[in-house]
């Protein structure tokens, strides 16, 4: 019985620790960029969706922006095409764009179903809906990589309308150009631009690494928190791995546009979102304004 009481008190302590964060971020918008391995593992999918639903139910206003790159590559391979990338961007011809849109819509609606199964109303949209994401063609080192979009304008009205009606928006990263052609968009870019447009309090990236390292080969160089200025210095140092460089650049730009906190989390850890947002230590990397309190 005494052991049971210790466990009960420990659970109560966790809830009390979360209280100031719930108070501070009540009614604030948080954008969650969902991708990587956390999307391909069914059990991890459930944990991520549970986290986002809990955030919604305790008063946050979460928005999910999801990728689907691994699933797209699987279907591109099924039709006999070889996935091709330039600087991490998928080369997207018309046929690949068609496959990408079908896959992203399938992923989008499966996430909607998972959220609604937990009792929260969700609406799945893409950047085409309501003129949410307007794009120009994106080039990679001057190379034409097809229907890959560079976001030039975000119209967040459709998201604000959904939030005001108590829906949880789930966004697929697809946009339109001025001629209404469909473009695939890097999900990190989409999450950052949407976070800026809706004045998000927080932007959280679920990734396939633990967070940010000063040296990816030295596990002792893990960074649990860093200011925007120090993050820029780290970008300029040239020591970051290829995948983290554009992500951290996106993070600093989002913060300079008004996002208050950015979190880089290991989506492979169950309930990483809750652990980062509701505990003092956190488990990932938090980027904060210069002079900001941790």
SVG drawing of the C-alpha trace seen along z (x, -y; Angstrom):
<svg xmlns="http://www.w3.org/2000/svg" viewBox="-17 -40 50 42">
<polyline fill="none" stroke="black" stroke-width="0.4" points="0.0,0.0 2.9,-2.3 4.5,-1.7 1.2,-2.4 0.9,-5.7 4.4,-6.7 3.3,-6.0 0.2,-8.1 2.1,-11.0 4.6,-10.8 1.8,-11.1 0.3,-14.0 3.8,-15.7 3.9,-15.4 0.5,-17.0 1.5,-19.9 4.7,-20.4 2.7,-20.8 0.3,-23.3 2.3,-26.5 2.9,-25.6 -0.8,-24.9 -1.6,-28.3 1.1,-30.1 0.1,-28.7 -3.6,-28.4 -5.4,-29.6 -2.0,-30.0 -1.3,-28.5 1.3,-25.7 2.3,-24.4 3.5,-20.8 5.5,-19.6 5.0,-15.9 7.3,-13.7 10.1,-11.2 10.0,-7.8 7.2,-8.9 4.9,-8.7 5.9,-5.2 5.5,-3.5 1.8,-2.9 2.5,-2.9 4.4,-6.1 1.7,-7.6 -0.8,-7.0 1.5,-8.5 2.0,-11.7 -1.7,-12.1 -2.5,-11.5 0.0,-14.3 -1.6,-16.7 -5.1,-15.9 -4.1,-16.4 -2.6,-19.8 -6.0,-20.7 -8.0,-19.5 -5.9,-21.4 -6.4,-24.7 -3.7,-24.9 -4.7,-25.6 -2.6,-23.0 -2.1,-22.8 -0.5,-19.8 1.6,-20.3 2.6,-16.8 5.0,-15.4 4.9,-12.0 8.2,-11.7 8.9,-8.1 5.4,-7.0 5.7,-9.1 9.0,-7.4 7.4,-4.0 4.6,-4.7 7.0,-6.3 9.0,-3.1 5.9,-1.0 5.1,-2.7 8.7,-1.9 10.2,-5.4 13.4,-6.0 13.0,-8.7 15.5,-11.5 16.6,-14.3 18.7,-17.5 19.9,-19.2 17.3,-17.2 14.4,-18.3 12.5,-15.7 12.6,-16.1 8.9,-16.2 7.7,-15.8 4.0,-15.8 3.5,-12.1 5.4,-12.3 3.4,-15.3 0.2,-13.4 1.5,-10.5 2.6,-12.9 -0.7,-14.6 -2.6,-11.3 -0.3,-10.0 -0.4,-13.3 -4.2,-13.4 -4.3,-9.7 -1.9,-10.5 -3.9,-13.7 -7.3,-11.9 -5.8,-9.0 -4.5,-11.6 -8.0,-13.2 -9.5,-9.9 -7.0,-9.2 -7.7,-12.6 -11.4,-12.2 -11.2,-8.7 -9.9,-10.4 -12.9,-12.7 -11.5,-15.9 -12.9,-17.4 -10.3,-17.7 -10.4,-19.0 -7.8,-18.0 -6.8,-20.6 -3.9,-21.3 -2.3,-24.5 -4.6,-24.7 -7.7,-25.1 -8.8,-28.7 -5.6,-30.0 -3.6,-29.0 -0.2,-28.5 0.7,-30.4 4.0,-29.4 6.6,-30.2 8.7,-27.4 11.6,-26.5 15.1,-25.8 17.9,-23.8 21.2,-25.5 19.7,-26.8 18.4,-23.4 14.8,-23.0 13.4,-20.2 9.9,-20.3 6.7,-21.0 8.5,-22.0 7.1,-25.1 8.7,-28.0 6.1,-29.7 5.6,-33.3 2.4,-34.0 0.3,-32.5 -3.4,-33.3 -4.2,-31.9 -7.9,-32.8 -9.0,-29.2 -6.9,-28.1 -8.2,-30.9 -11.7,-30.0 -11.2,-26.4 -9.5,-27.3 -12.4,-29.6 -14.9,-26.8 -12.8,-24.5 -11.5,-22.3 -7.9,-21.0 -6.5,-21.8 -4.2,-19.2 -2.4,-20.6 -0.8,-18.8 2.1,-20.7 0.7,-21.3 0.3,-24.7 -0.7,-26.6 1.2,-29.0 -0.4,-32.1 -1.6,-29.9 -3.1,-27.4 -0.7,-24.6 -0.2,-22.2 3.2,-22.1 4.8,-19.9 6.2,-21.9 8.9,-20.9 6.9,-20.2 9.5,-22.0 9.1,-25.2 5.3,-24.9 5.3,-24.5 7.6,-27.5 5.6,-29.8 2.3,-28.8 3.7,-29.3 4.8,-32.8 1.5,-33.7 -0.7,-32.7 1.7,-34.2 2.3,-30.8 3.6,-30.8 5.4,-27.6 6.7,-25.6 7.7,-22.0 9.6,-19.8 9.4,-16.0 12.6,-14.7 14.7,-11.5 17.5,-12.8 17.5,-13.7 17.9,-17.4 20.7,-19.8 24.4,-19.0 27.4,-21.3 29.1,-18.2 26.9,-15.5 29.7,-12.9 30.0,-14.0 27.0,-13.0 28.3,-15.1 27.8,-18.3 24.0,-18.1 22.3,-21.5 19.2,-21.5 18.5,-25.3 20.0,-27.9 19.3,-31.6 18.6,-32.8 22.0,-34.6 23.9,-31.5 21.9,-29.4 22.9,-31.8 26.6,-31.5 26.2,-27.8 24.8,-28.0 27.7,-30.2 30.3,-27.9 29.7,-25.2 29.8,-22.4 26.1,-21.3 25.1,-18.2 23.4,-18.7 19.9,-17.9 20.0,-20.1 21.3,-23.2 18.1,-24.1 15.9,-23.1 17.8,-25.4 17.8,-28.2 14.0,-27.8 13.8,-27.9 15.7,-31.1 13.7,-32.8 10.4,-31.7 11.6,-33.2 12.6,-36.5 9.1,-36.7 7.5,-36.4 7.3,-32.8 8.2,-32.7 9.8,-29.3 10.9,-26.6 11.5,-23.0 13.4,-20.3 12.4,-16.9 13.1,-13.2 9.8,-11.9 10.9,-8.3 10.5,-8.9 6.9,-8.2 5.2,-11.4 8.2,-13.6 5.9,-16.6 4.4,-16.3 7.9,-15.7 9.3,-18.8 6.5,-21.2 5.3,-20.2 8.5,-19.4 11.3,-21.7 14.1,-19.7 12.5,-18.8 14.1,-16.2 14.9,-18.0 16.4,-21.3 14.6,-24.6 15.4,-27.7 14.5,-30.9 14.8,-34.7 17.9,-36.5 17.6,-37.3 14.5,-35.0 13.9,-32.9 14.1,-29.1"/>
</svg>
